[in-house]
Amino acid sequence: MKFVDEATVRVEAGCGGNGCASFRREKFVPRGGPDGGDGGHGGSVYLIAESGINTLAEFRVQRRFAAGNGRGGAGRQRTGASGEDLYVPVPAGTVVSDIDTEEVLGDLAAPGQTLKVAQGGRGGLGNSRFKSSVNRAPRKFTTGDPGEKRRLALELKLLADVGLVGLPNAGKSTLLRALSAARPKVADYPFTTLHPHLGVVRIETDRSFVVADIPGLIEGAARGAGLGIQFLRHLQRTRLLVHVVEVADSGAAMPPEEAVRTIDSELRTYSDGLSARPRWLALNKLDLLPRDQWDDAVDSLVKASDWNGPAFGISAATGEGAGALARSVMDYLERASAHA
């Protein structure tokens, strides 16, 4: 089963135009000599990262991209027109690899970054290039070089400041809706989120951060269970992980303290760097408990799971505590940027 953050495309650079074999023919100039022009160069193919694109879905429809061919040379030493370069927009965060050589060609992490993925062919030489003292009327010319052709694998790693992780149905999508203007699908059954969603959390006019809602992880995710490896890839660029846990007993697959340990284990299994990423707990669904039991429920879960980091009691459904969590995240990201 393919995942939406991957795509395979074929890119073809333009071929160079052929050189021209021509001789000057004018009245009163019986031996005008060679005047064939060079062929134009073929266009190259570039990938350019753009911030307005969030998925690679478009590349499932269009899989072939070709730059323009160079035009042939002409008499009077006229050089053929070069083929137009082709710029293909991709989402920022796209990693590009050559399928045949398995070489990583580049990582388009920031909007505006450009990567040449196929070099256009050089134009051929006209016969005027081969004139010499011993060959004043050469008929030799060269053909244009073919452009590069490549099969590319595109992999999108989401660019987000914060990643929401947790078991299926923990309330991550509901929290994303409470924090931002994003509107992911929300329902009361596991695996509602099948693809990552991005949302922008705006604290003030000039203070905001990007949150990625990662599909729910299950035990064994780091070894591929439930497409876990594809989902975990998206966390590699985040600066902070917010682990959403059901603090109230609402039919969850496992007790809250076990859910904390399960996600921690999956992160460690997948990557040491990922497990070392700063991680906070968001203890969700407090609205299912009486208001006077909220503080005790949070304290009990923190103690039972041996959690030492920041923990926030929230109700994503009502928005309770979401604002305090967002402001704390913003403060943390600003401090981290200042010390980077």
N, C-alpha and C positions, 0 to 999 in steps of 0.2 A: 504494500500500500504506500503510495507516494504521499509526501507531506508538502504543504503549500509553500514551504520556505525553500524548496529546491526546484530547479528547472534545468533542462538541457536544451541548448541552442546550437545552431551552426552559423558561423560567421564566415563570410567570403569577401576578401579584399578585391579591389578591381585589378584587372590585368593592364599592363602597360601597353600603350599603342605602338604599332610598328613604325620603324623609321621608313623614310621615303627615298627611293632611287629616282632622281630627277635631274635633268640637265637644263641649263639656262638656254632659252631659245628666244632670241630677239633679232630684229632686223639689223643687219650690219654687224652682228656679233656671231659669226659662224661657229666659233668654238667657245661658247660661254662658260663651259665647265660645269661641274656638279653643283646642284643647289637644293638637294633633298633635305628636308628638315627632320628633326627628331620627333619621335612619338611622345605623347603626354604620359605622365605617370598615372598609375591606377590609384584610386582613392583607398584610404585606410579605414578600418573600422575601430571605433572607440566606444568604450562604455563610460558613461558619466553618471555620477551619483546625484540624485535629486531628492530633496527632503519631502516633496509632496507625494511620493509613491511609497506605499507601505507593504506591498506584497509583490511576489513574482508571478501572480496569476496570469498576467497578460502574456507571459512567455509560454503558456500552455496553448495559446491560440496561434500566435505567430512564433515560429521556431527558427526561421531562416532570415538572416540579415546580410545584405550584400551592398557593398560600396560601388561607385560608378567606375566604369572602365575608362582608360585613357584613350584619346582619339589618335589616329595615325598622323604622322607628319605629312607635309605637303611641299610642293615646289616653292621656289623663292625663299628657301630656308625657313619656311613657316613651321613652327613647333605645334604639334597637336595639343588640344586642350587636355588638361589633367582631369581625371575623374573626381567627382565630389567625394569628400570624406563623409562617412556616416557616423553620427553620434547617436548611440542607443541609450536612452535613460533607464537607469535601474535604481532600486531603493538604496538609500544610504545604509551601509552595513552589509553589502553584498561581497562575498568572497568568490573569486573567479579562479577556476582551475581548468587546465587542459585535460580532457578526458583520456586522450591517447597516451600522453606522456606522464599523466598524474602530477604534473608540475603546477604549483600554486602560482598563478600569474600576478595576483594582486588582491588587496583588501581595500575596497572602496568604503572606508569607514565614515568619512565626513562629506556632507553635501558639497558639490562642486569638484570633487576629485575626479580625475579623468585617467583612464587606462587604455593604452593602445593594445588591442587584442589580435589584430590582423594587419600586416604591413602590405601596402599596395605595391604592385609590381613596377619596376623601373621601365620607363619608355625606351624603345629601341632607338638606334642611332641612324640618322640619314646618311646618304652616300657622301655628302659634303664633308663629313667627319673623317673620311678615309683618303682624302686628297693629299698627295705628297709630291715631292720633286720627281719621283720615279713613276708615279701613277697619277696622271693629271685628270683622268676620266674614270674614276672608280665606279663600278656598278654595285659594289658591295653595300649592303645595309643590314641591320639586325632587327629581329622581331622583339616585341616587348616581353618582359618577364611576366609570368603568371603571378597573381596575387596569392597571399597566404590564405589557406582554408583551415579552419579549426572547428572542432567540436568542444564546446565549453560546458562545464557544469557550474551553475550559479547556485550559491547557498546564501540565504539571507539570515543574518544574525541580528535580531532586533536591537535598535539603539534606544535604550531606555535607562533612566537614572535608577529606577526602582523596579524590582520584579516581585510580583505577588506569587507565592508558592503555597502549596498545601494539598491536602487530599481532595478528591472529587467532592463537590457539593459542600465545601467548607465555607462558601460565601465570597469567594474572590471576585467573581463578576459583579456581584451586588455591591461589594466595596468599591470596585472601580467606578461603578455608576454613581455611588455616593460621593466619591472624591472628584470626579471629572465630568466632562460632557460626553464621554464615550457611552455608547448604548449597546453593550454586548448582550447576547441572548441570555436570559436568566430563567431557570425553571427548577422545580424541586425534584430533580433526579440527577444521578451522577453523569459525568462526561458531557454536560451541556456545552462547555467550551471545548471545541475541537481544534481551534486555531488561536494563536495569540492575538490579543487585542491591545491596542495602545490608547492611552488617555492622557490628556494634559491637565495637570492640577495647578490651577492658578491661585496663588495666595494673595498677591497684590498685582498691580499692573505690570511691574517689572520683576516679579518673583514667581517662578513657575518651575515645574519639573514634569518629566514624562514617566508614566507608570505602564508596565507591561503586565497584563493578566495572562499568566502561563496556564495552559490546560492542567487539570488536576493530575497529580502523580499518584501512582499506586506502588505497593511494595514490589521491588524488582525493576523499577523504572530505569535505574542506571544501567541495567543489563538489557534494556529494550522492551520490557513489558509495557503494554499499553502505549506504544510510541514514545516511551519515556525519554529515550536518548535524543530524539528530535526536539522534544519540548525543553530538555535541560540545556540544549545548545544556546537557547535564547537568553539564558541567565548569565552567559559568560561576559557580556559587556555591561551588565548593571553594576552600579556602585553600592547598592544596598538591597538586601532581600527582606521582604516583609512576609513572615510565615503566618498565614491565616488558619486559625484552629477553632473548631466548634467547642466552646466552653460549656454549653448547655447540652444535655442529653436529648438530641432530636433525631434519634435513629441513626447516629453515625456508625460507620463501619468498625470503629475501634475507639477505646477510651481516649480522651484528649491528651493525656500524658504520653500514651503510646504513639499517638499521631505525631507529636513533637519529635520523639525519638526516631520514628520511621523516616520522616523527611530528612532529619539530620544524617541518618545512615545512608540514604540514597545520595545525598550531596557529597558525602565523603567517598562513596564508592565511585561516583562519576568523576570527581576531580578534587585533588587536594586544594587547588586554588579556589574552587567554588565553595568548598566547605569552610574555608577561611574567610570568605566574604562576610562583612558585617551583616548580621541578621537580627531582626526584631520580631517579637511575637505580637500578633493582633488577635486577641481572644474574642471571637465573634459570637453573635447570637445571644447576647446577654438579655435581649428583650424577651426571651422565652423564660426567664427567671424573674421572680419577684424583685423589685428594685432594691430592697434591703439586703438581698443576698449577693449582689454584684461584686462587692469588694471581697467578700469571703471566697467567692468562686474563683476570682482571679488569683488571689493569694494562694489558694489551695492548689491550683493547677501549676503555678510557678514553682511551688515547693515540690510537688509530686514529680515534675519533669526535670528537676534539678537545673532549672533555667537560671542563668546568671546575667543575661542581657536585658535590654529594655523590653517591657511588656505593657500593652495597652488594652484595656477593656473597651470593646466597641459593640455597637449594633449597626451593622451595615444596612439592615432593612429600614431602620428609623433614622440613621445618620448620627446617632448618639456616639460621641467620642471620635467620629471621623475627622472633624475639624482639628481637634487637638493632635491627632496622629499626623495629619497633613502638615501642620505648622512645625511639629517636631522634626519631621523628615526634611522639610525645607531648611530649617536651621542647621541640621546635621550636614546636608549637602553643601551648604554655603561654607560651613567651617572646613569641610574636607577640601573644597576647591581652594580656599585661602591658604591651606597648608600643603597643597600639591606642588 
